[in-house]
Amino acid sequence: MGGGYDTRSLKLMEHYLMHHDQVPPSPMLERKTTRMQKRWKTWFQRRKRTSFDAVTKSTSSPLHFLPPSNHYSLECYELDLPEVVQSKRKLIQSRLSRRRPWLMDGNTTPSTSNYPTLVEVDLNNLTETRMALENILSPNNKDGISEHGATVKVANIILFEGVMIYLDQGIPHSLLQLCSDVLRNNSNATEDNPSGGTTSYLCFADRLENIPGGDEEKARSEMQNTGWELVDWLSKPGLARHMGVASCRSATSCISVLASDG
């Protein structure tokens, strides 16, 4: 949700310095590139092993086996103001095919697996925001079985980046509560399985409410009061001073917290 920082100029400069024949190589950039390649290789090998274990455990016949790279589906959605979404769509249609043709997959519109689906919504309108999130999440949790008979585990990640700064007073707190409520309501949770087979996380680089400065204890309390469990926290100078990760609390955990507060 929200915008981000454009680092294309830095990436283009790095690519130029690393690959242009007339420019002497930079040791710093070479070391950075080597480290990045090692991290990507390690991540890919770990994901491959994890996917292979998940497939072999969740299927009862070798005929159900699929290559790890084909055993997952990724959907991304970006929520923003209607006028912003319309401007982005115009830019995508006019410039994406020229600047990033690999995202188009040979089509006139961006591939849904390579580019977020743009959703028009005013985050200050909580009712409108709830409807948008429910429409996004509800199709993913109708059942837990894929077309190949394997058990499907859904992971939902909500990202806020420099957007709460511009929201009305009281909205950031309510928005965190709204997100956790919608995620729990669409998790198919039961008494035996409180999470419903769905893992949900919140990632943010923003300014949250009720957290003066970078107080981690107040951040933990704010997360708990809005249905989240703080996992990682880091504060920094600037407007978007709060950075962290939180996991969505189960319904039973939230009920116990409300009971203790009462």
Secondary structure as a PSIPRED ss2 file (coil, helix, strand):
# PSIPRED VFORMAT (PSIPRED V4.0)

   1 M C   1.000  0.000  0.000
   2 G C   1.000  0.000  0.000
   3 G C   1.000  0.000  0.000
   4 G C   1.000  0.000  0.000
   5 Y C   1.000  0.000  0.000
   6 D C   1.000  0.000  0.000
   7 T C   1.000  0.000  0.000
   8 R H   0.000  1.000  0.000
   9 S H   0.000  1.000  0.000
  10 L H   0.000  1.000  0.000
  11 K H   0.000  1.000  0.000
  12 L H   0.000  1.000  0.000
  13 M H   0.000  1.000  0.000
  14 E H   0.000  1.000  0.000
  15 H H   0.000  1.000  0.000
  16 Y H   0.000  1.000  0.000
  17 L H   0.000  1.000  0.000
  18 M H   0.000  1.000  0.000
  19 H H   0.000  1.000  0.000
  20 H C   1.000  0.000  0.000
  21 D C   1.000  0.000  0.000
  22 Q C   1.000  0.000  0.000
  23 V C   1.000  0.000  0.000
  24 P C   1.000  0.000  0.000
  25 P C   1.000  0.000  0.000
  26 S C   1.000  0.000  0.000
  27 P H   0.000  1.000  0.000
  28 M H   0.000  1.000  0.000
  29 L H   0.000  1.000  0.000
  30 E H   0.000  1.000  0.000
  31 R H   0.000  1.000  0.000
  32 K H   0.000  1.000  0.000
  33 T H   0.000  1.000  0.000
  34 T H   0.000  1.000  0.000
  35 R H   0.000  1.000  0.000
  36 M H   0.000  1.000  0.000
  37 Q H   0.000  1.000  0.000
  38 K H   0.000  1.000  0.000
  39 R H   0.000  1.000  0.000
  40 W H   0.000  1.000  0.000
  41 K H   0.000  1.000  0.000
  42 T H   0.000  1.000  0.000
  43 W H   0.000  1.000  0.000
  44 F H   0.000  1.000  0.000
  45 Q H   0.000  1.000  0.000
  46 R H   0.000  1.000  0.000
  47 R H   0.000  1.000  0.000
  48 K H   0.000  1.000  0.000
  49 R H   0.000  1.000  0.000
  50 T H   0.000  1.000  0.000
  51 S H   0.000  1.000  0.000
  52 F H   0.000  1.000  0.000
  53 D H   0.000  1.000  0.000
  54 A H   0.000  1.000  0.000
  55 V H   0.000  1.000  0.000
  56 T H   0.000  1.000  0.000
  57 K H   0.000  1.000  0.000
  58 S H   0.000  1.000  0.000
  59 T C   1.000  0.000  0.000
  60 S C   1.000  0.000  0.000
  61 S C   1.000  0.000  0.000
  62 P H   0.000  1.000  0.000
  63 L H   0.000  1.000  0.000
  64 H H   0.000  1.000  0.000
  65 F C   1.000  0.000  0.000
  66 L C   1.000  0.000  0.000
  67 P C   1.000  0.000  0.000
  68 P H   0.000  1.000  0.000
  69 S H   0.000  1.000  0.000
  70 N H   0.000  1.000  0.000
  71 H C   1.000  0.000  0.000
  72 Y C   1.000  0.000  0.000
  73 S C   1.000  0.000  0.000
  74 L C   1.000  0.000  0.000
  75 E C   1.000  0.000  0.000
  76 C C   1.000  0.000  0.000
  77 Y E   0.000  0.000  1.000
  78 E E   0.000  0.000  1.000
  79 L E   0.000  0.000  1.000
  80 D E   0.000  0.000  1.000
  81 L C   1.000  0.000  0.000
  82 P H   0.000  1.000  0.000
  83 E H   0.000  1.000  0.000
  84 V H   0.000  1.000  0.000
  85 V H   0.000  1.000  0.000
  86 Q H   0.000  1.000  0.000
  87 S H   0.000  1.000  0.000
  88 K H   0.000  1.000  0.000
  89 R H   0.000  1.000  0.000
  90 K H   0.000  1.000  0.000
  91 L H   0.000  1.000  0.000
  92 I H   0.000  1.000  0.000
  93 Q H   0.000  1.000  0.000
  94 S H   0.000  1.000  0.000
  95 R H   0.000  1.000  0.000
  96 L H   0.000  1.000  0.000
  97 S H   0.000  1.000  0.000
  98 R H   0.000  1.000  0.000
  99 R H   0.000  1.000  0.000
 100 R C   1.000  0.000  0.000
 101 P H   0.000  1.000  0.000
 102 W H   0.000  1.000  0.000
 103 L H   0.000  1.000  0.000
 104 M C   1.000  0.000  0.000
 105 D C   1.000  0.000  0.000
 106 G C   1.000  0.000  0.000
 107 N C   1.000  0.000  0.000
 108 T C   1.000  0.000  0.000
 109 T C   1.000  0.000  0.000
 110 P C   1.000  0.000  0.000
 111 S C   1.000  0.000  0.000
 112 T C   1.000  0.000  0.000
 113 S C   1.000  0.000  0.000
 114 N C   1.000  0.000  0.000
 115 Y C   1.000  0.000  0.000
 116 P C   1.000  0.000  0.000
 117 T E   0.000  0.000  1.000
 118 L E   0.000  0.000  1.000
 119 V E   0.000  0.000  1.000
 120 E E   0.000  0.000  1.000
 121 V C   1.000  0.000  0.000
 122 D C   1.000  0.000  0.000
 123 L C   1.000  0.000  0.000
 124 N C   1.000  0.000  0.000
 125 N C   1.000  0.000  0.000
 126 L H   0.000  1.000  0.000
 127 T H   0.000  1.000  0.000
 128 E H   0.000  1.000  0.000
 129 T H   0.000  1.000  0.000
 130 R H   0.000  1.000  0.000
 131 M H   0.000  1.000  0.000
 132 A H   0.000  1.000  0.000
 133 L H   0.000  1.000  0.000
 134 E H   0.000  1.000  0.000
 135 N H   0.000  1.000  0.000
 136 I H   0.000  1.000  0.000
 137 L H   0.000  1.000  0.000
 138 S H   0.000  1.000  0.000
 139 P H   0.000  1.000  0.000
 140 N H   0.000  1.000  0.000
 141 N H   0.000  1.000  0.000
 142 K C   1.000  0.000  0.000
 143 D C   1.000  0.000  0.000
 144 G C   1.000  0.000  0.000
 145 I E   0.000  0.000  1.000
 146 S C   1.000  0.000  0.000
 147 E C   1.000  0.000  0.000
 148 H C   1.000  0.000  0.000
 149 G C   1.000  0.000  0.000
 150 A C   1.000  0.000  0.000
 151 T E   0.000  0.000  1.000
 152 V C   1.000  0.000  0.000
 153 K C   1.000  0.000  0.000
 154 V E   0.000  0.000  1.000
 155 A E   0.000  0.000  1.000
 156 N E   0.000  0.000  1.000
 157 I E   0.000  0.000  1.000
 158 I E   0.000  0.000  1.000
 159 L E   0.000  0.000  1.000
 160 F E   0.000  0.000  1.000
 161 E E   0.000  0.000  1.000
 162 G C   1.000  0.000  0.000
 163 V C   1.000  0.000  0.000
 164 M H   0.000  1.000  0.000
 165 I H   0.000  1.000  0.000
 166 Y H   0.000  1.000  0.000
 167 L C   1.000  0.000  0.000
 168 D C   1.000  0.000  0.000
 169 Q C   1.000  0.000  0.000
 170 G C   1.000  0.000  0.000
 171 I H   0.000  1.000  0.000
 172 P H   0.000  1.000  0.000
 173 H H   0.000  1.000  0.000
 174 S H   0.000  1.000  0.000
 175 L H   0.000  1.000  0.000
 176 L H   0.000  1.000  0.000
 177 Q H   0.000  1.000  0.000
 178 L H   0.000  1.000  0.000
 179 C H   0.000  1.000  0.000
 180 S H   0.000  1.000  0.000
 181 D H   0.000  1.000  0.000
 182 V H   0.000  1.000  0.000
 183 L H   0.000  1.000  0.000
 184 R H   0.000  1.000  0.000
 185 N H   0.000  1.000  0.000
 186 N C   1.000  0.000  0.000
 187 S C   1.000  0.000  0.000
 188 N C   1.000  0.000  0.000
 189 A C   1.000  0.000  0.000
 190 T C   1.000  0.000  0.000
 191 E C   1.000  0.000  0.000
 192 D C   1.000  0.000  0.000
 193 N C   1.000  0.000  0.000
 194 P C   1.000  0.000  0.000
 195 S C   1.000  0.000  0.000
 196 G C   1.000  0.000  0.000
 197 G C   1.000  0.000  0.000
 198 T E   0.000  0.000  1.000
 199 T E   0.000  0.000  1.000
 200 S E   0.000  0.000  1.000
 201 Y E   0.000  0.000  1.000
 202 L E   0.000  0.000  1.000
 203 C E   0.000  0.000  1.000
 204 F E   0.000  0.000  1.000
 205 A E   0.000  0.000  1.000
 206 D E   0.000  0.000  1.000
 207 R C   1.000  0.000  0.000
 208 L C   1.000  0.000  0.000
 209 E C   1.000  0.000  0.000
 210 N C   1.000  0.000  0.000
 211 I C   1.000  0.000  0.000
 212 P C   1.000  0.000  0.000
 213 G C   1.000  0.000  0.000
 214 G C   1.000  0.000  0.000
 215 D C   1.000  0.000  0.000
 216 E H   0.000  1.000  0.000
 217 E H   0.000  1.000  0.000
 218 K H   0.000  1.000  0.000
 219 A H   0.000  1.000  0.000
 220 R H   0.000  1.000  0.000
 221 S H   0.000  1.000  0.000
 222 E H   0.000  1.000  0.000
 223 M H   0.000  1.000  0.000
 224 Q H   0.000  1.000  0.000
 225 N H   0.000  1.000  0.000
 226 T C   1.000  0.000  0.000
 227 G C   1.000  0.000  0.000
 228 W E   0.000  0.000  1.000
 229 E E   0.000  0.000  1.000
 230 L E   0.000  0.000  1.000
 231 V E   0.000  0.000  1.000
 232 D E   0.000  0.000  1.000
 233 W E   0.000  0.000  1.000
 234 L E   0.000  0.000  1.000
 235 S E   0.000  0.000  1.000
 236 K C   1.000  0.000  0.000
 237 P C   1.000  0.000  0.000
 238 G C   1.000  0.000  0.000
 239 L C   1.000  0.000  0.000
 240 A C   1.000  0.000  0.000
 241 R C   1.000  0.000  0.000
 242 H E   0.000  0.000  1.000
 243 M E   0.000  0.000  1.000
 244 G E   0.000  0.000  1.000
 245 V E   0.000  0.000  1.000
 246 A E   0.000  0.000  1.000
 247 S E   0.000  0.000  1.000
 248 C E   0.000  0.000  1.000
 249 R C   1.000  0.000  0.000
 250 S C   1.000  0.000  0.000
 251 A H   0.000  1.000  0.000
 252 T H   0.000  1.000  0.000
 253 S H   0.000  1.000  0.000
 254 C H   0.000  1.000  0.000
 255 I H   0.000  1.000  0.000
 256 S H   0.000  1.000  0.000
 257 V H   0.000  1.000  0.000
 258 L H   0.000  1.000  0.000
 259 A H   0.000  1.000  0.000
 260 S H   0.000  1.000  0.000
 261 D H   0.000  1.000  0.000
 262 G C   1.000  0.000  0.000
